[in-house]
Amino acid sequence: MPWNRVNQWVERRSLVALESAYQRALKIKAIEDKHFGGQKISPAAVGGKSVYDYFQSTLDRELLQIRFDLTQVRLGNFINPQTNPENNNILETLKAIEDIIGKYRLDLGELLPPLPNNETPNLPNANLTGDTPSDKTKQTISPAASNKFFNFQQELTPEYEQTVIKQLRTLRQQQRIAIRFILIIILVPLSVQLISRNFIFSPVLNYFGVDRAKISEVYISQEIGEKYLREFARLKEIEEIKQVLGGAKAGHESEGNFREQVEELFKEAGYESQDGWKNLLSDLTGLIAFIAILIFGRQQLAITRAYVSRYFLSLNDITKAFIFILFTDIFVGFHSAEGWTVILETLFRHFGWRENITFISLFVATVPVILDTIFKLLIFNYLTRKSPTAATILEKMNQ
């Protein structure tokens, strides 16, 4: 049976990937035993940072390949699940691999941004203790001054330098995770969309919708039909000119060649008429991949949001206001109607739909107004809390 052969190939491929991951894990273990005294490959080990820098590229390469091999094993087990994995060495091999690479697994929970503190802040104007105004006048040290004093006292402790180094390493790890997650969330859905369109949906729809169907049953949309009718008229005129000039072959041979050209032209029209379905199905596949990345990468998403927010807040107030004005003017500005019209017309052509002028006009007349209200509310709420100066600059620039 063909399906049995597929299962056998998947099982063999999974075992090969598992053995490859095990050998690469042993290579990492050998580096640990030889150069780091059996400890984790890190700057704090016996070899020091110089030795760690030398083996870091090797470690990253082997860990990446191990993750790829283990992904193949999981995929193979999903397609062809093992009923009795205890009868072979799969579980023992996986445990041995995990014992070696488990120490290099990053705990994303430690890198997540801290939750907001629910403690009541020390407000200078709030009478939270029930003291009388005369009692407040007797206070000689303000809360801000006391906080500065305790921060200065903390900086003098021996643990302060290690704390700062740990914070810098955490920020660097957050930056790497955020950049990698942004690239993944952009490139993976785009790659899935292109691959599924060109290698799955396009061959299948072309085969069942055009190649296998009769010529009279091939679906051709109205716009594409008008386009290829003009091309057919051009071919017919060329054929008639050749006959008049005596350059065309006489008889059935000339008619046969012209018929082949017409059939090829008809198939091209059929292929192009299927583009709407190809784009729709491939876009849905890419959207599913995008949602799956967000669901399975919730921790990476939280780290990325914290990194982007911290990076944006580090910009100066003029830059923040400029970004917001540029963004809002593109989508809800004075000339945004033309842009929305072009976008909607492109989407209609992308999915193979006939342009609906009424829908486009109604969309352009209502949606930008709604978006403008939402943007103003969100921007005002965000900037007044995070950057009041930028909110003031934005208000002046809008005026």
N, C-alpha and C positions, 0 to 999 in steps of 0.2 A: 504494500500500500504506500502511496506517496507520502501520506501524513506520517506514517511510521518512520520513513526515511528522514523526514524533516525533524521528527523528535530525536532520532538518533544523532543527527548532525548537531542539533542544539545541545544535546547532552555532552557530546564530545567537545564541542566548543566551550562549554561551561567548565569542564574539567581542565582543559588547556589553560583557560583564563585563571582558574583557581591555582593551578601549579605555577603559573607565571607570577601571580601575586605573592605566593609563598616564597619563591626564590628571591624576589625583590625585597621582601621583608627580611629574609636571612641576610641579604647584603647590607641592609641598614643595621641589623644586629651585629654583623662583623665589624662595621665601622665603630659602633658603640664600644664593643669589647676591646678593640685595638687602640683607639685614639682617645676615648672618653672614660676609660675605666669601667665600662659596663653601664654607665649612666646615660641619661637622655642627652642627645646632641643639642647643646645649648651653650650660650656664652658663659654661663656660670659654672660649667663643668671643669674638669681637671685641665683640659687642653687650653682653655681660655678662648677669648673672642677671635684671635687670629686663626686658630685651628677651626673654630666654628664657621667663620666666613669661608674658609677653604672648602668645607664639606656641605655648606648650605645649599648650593645649587644641586649637588648630587641628591641630597635629602629631598628637596622639593620635587625633583624629577621623579624619583622613585615613589614618593607618596602620591603624586599625580597619576602615575601609571598603575599603582595599586588600586586607587579609587576607580580607575577606568576598568580594570580587570574585575573588581568586585561588582561593579555595575553590570557587567556582562553575566556574571554568575547569578545575580538577582533576576535579571531579565530572563535568563535561561530557566531558572526555577519557576518564574511566573508562567512561561509558555509551556514548560514540561515539568510540573512539580514532582519532586522525589517523594515517593510513598514511604520508603524506609531509608532515610539518610543515615541511620545508625549503622547500617550494614557496611558502609564504606568509611573512608577517612575524611569525609567532607566537614563534619562538625569539628573534628580534632584539628584539621588544617585551618579552618576559620578561627578557632580559638587561639591557635598559635600565632596567626597573623595579627589578631586583635591584641594579644599580649605585647607585641612589638610596636605596633603603630598606635595603640590606644593612648599612649602618653603624649603623642603629637596631635591628638584631636583637640581642636580649639573649643573651649566652653564659651559659646556665644552669650550665655546668660550673664557672664561676668562683664561683657562688653556692652550690654544693654544700658541705655541711659537711665539714670535713677528716677524713680517716681517722685512727683512733687511732694514736698514735705507738708504735712497737715498741721504742723505746729503754728501757733499764733505768732505772727511777727511782732517785733518790738517797735510799735509805732509811737513816735514821740508825742503825737497829739491825742492818743487814745488813753483814757483813764481806765485801765484794766484791773488795777489793784485796789481801786476804791480810795486812793489817797486824795487828800484835799489839795487844792492849789498851793497852799502854804507849804505842804510837804514836798511838792515838786520843786519849789524854789530852792529848797535846801540841797537838792541834788547838784553835785559839782562835776560829775563825770557823765558825759552823754553816752548812750549805747553805741554810737558809731566810734567814739574814741576808745571805749572798752574793747570793741571788736578788733580794732587796729592793734591794741596792746596785746591781746591774746594771740592774734595772728603773728605778730612779731615774736612773741614768746615761743610760739610753735616753730617758727623758722630756726630758732636756736637749738632745737632738739637734734640729737644724732640721727633720728629716724627720718628727718625731713627730706634729706637728699634722696634716700631710697624711695620715699613716697613720690617725690617729683619725677624720678626716673621711671617708676612704675606707671604714673599717669601719662608720661610721654609715650611709653611703649603701648599703653592702651589706646591712646589717640592715634598712633601710627597704625595699629592693627585695625581700628575702626575705619581709618581712611582706606586701607587696602581692601577691607571687606566691602565698603560702600562703592568704591570704584569698580571692583569686580562684579558686584551685584548689578550695578547700573549697566555695565557692558553685557551681562548675561540677559537682563530683562529687555535689552534692545536687540541683541544679535540672535538669541535663541528663537524668539517668536518669528523674527524676520526670516531666519534660515528655515524654520519649519514651514512657513508659508511658501517660500520659493521651492523647497524640495517637494512638498506635497503637491504643488501645482504642476511642476514640470515632470515629475517622475511617477505620480499616482493618478491625479484627477485628469490631467491632460491626455495621457495615453488611453485611459479607460473611456472617457467621454468621446474621444475621437474614434475609438474602435467601435463602440456600441452605437454612437449617434450618427456616424458618417460612413466609416469603412464597411461595417457589417450591414448597414441599412440599404434599402433600395434607393436609387436616385430620387424617385418620386416621394419618398418618405423622409428625406433629409430636411431637418428644420432649418430655415433661414429667416432671420429677423427682417423686418421691413427696411430699416435703414441700411443694413448690410446688403440686402437684396438690391436696393436702388444703386448702391455703389458698384456692385458687380454687374448689374445690367448695363451700366455705362461702359464697363470694361468689356463686356460681351459685344456691345455695339462697335467698340473700337476694333476688336478682333475681326468682326464680320466685315467692316469697311476695309481693313487691310487685306482680307482674303479676296474681296471683290476687286480691289485695285490690282492685285496680282493676276487675277483671271483676265481682267481687261488688258493688262500689259503683256499677257502671254507668259508670265513667269511662273505661274502656278502649275502643278501637275494636274493633268486632266483625269476625269473619270472618278472612280470610286476611291482611288488612293488619296486624292485631294480632299474628298468629303470625309474619309476616315481620319486624316490628320486634323481636320477642323473639329471633328466630333471629339477626338481625344483632348484637344485644347479646351473645348467647352466643358467636358466632364471634369477635367482638372480644375478649371475655374469654379465649377459648381462645388467641388469638394473643398476648395479653399474658402468659399463662402460659408459652407457648413462648419468647417473648423473654427472660423472666426465667430460664427454665431454661438458656438459653445463656450466662448471666452467668458461670458457673464457667469455661467455656472461654475466654471473653473475658478474664477476669482472669488466667487461667493464661498465655495466650499473650502478653498485654501485659506481665505481670510478667517473663516470660522475655526479652522484647525489652528492657525496662529493665535487666535484669541483664546482658545482652550489652553494652548501651551503657556500663554501669558498669565492666565488665571491660575494655572497649576503652579507656576513659579511663585506667584504671590502667596498661594496657600501654603506650599511646602517651605517657603523662605520667609516666614513671618518674622523670625528673629533678625535675619539679614535686612529685612525691610525696615524694622524699627531702628537698627543701627544706621542704615542709610538715611532715614529721615532725620535722625539726630545729627548726622554729619552734615547734611545739606543745610539744615537749619543753623547749625553753628557756623558754617562757612558763609551763609548769607548774612548773618548778624555781624560777622567780622568785617563786612564791607562798610565803607563810609556812607553817610546818610544821603549824599548826592547820588551815589551809584544806585542805592536802593530805590530812590524816587525815580531815577531814570529808567530802571528796569520795569517798574510797575507801569509807568506812563507808556513805555514802548509796547509792553505786553497788552495793555488795555486798548491802545490806539489801533493795534493790528486787528483785534477781534471786534471791538465795539466802537472804533473811531469813525470819523466823518467819511473816509473812503473804504470802510470795511464792507459796505454793501457789494461793491464790485468784487472784492475778494471772496465773499461768501457765495456769490453767483458762480464764480469760476470753480470753486471747490465743489459745489453741488452739481454743476454740469459735468465735472470730471468724475464724480461718484456715479452719476447716472450712466455715463459711458463705461465706467469700470465694471459695473454689474450688468451691463447689456440692457439697460432699461431705456425706454423712450423718455426724452426730456419733458418734464411737466412744468410748463411756465407758470401755471397758477400756484403750484406748490412752492416753487422757488421764490416767487414774489411774496407769498404769505410768510415763508420762513424768514426771508431777509427783513420783512417789516416788523416781525415780532421777536425773534430769538435774540438779535443783538441788543434790543432794549432790555430784555430780561437778564441777559448776561451782564450788561452794564450795571444794573442794579445790584446783582449778586456780587460782582467784582468790587464795587464801591463799598458794600457792607463788609465783605471779608477783609479787604485791604485796610479799611478804617479800624476794624476790630483788632487785626493783627498788629498793625503799626503802632497804634496807641498803647498797646501792651508791651511790645518788644522794642520799638524805636520811636518815641514821641517826636524827636527832632525830624526824622524822616517823614512822619505824618504831616508836620507843619510845612516842610519843604514841598511835599507833594501837593498840599492844598494851595500854596502860593503859586506853584507852577501851573496848576490847573486854572487858576484865576487869570 
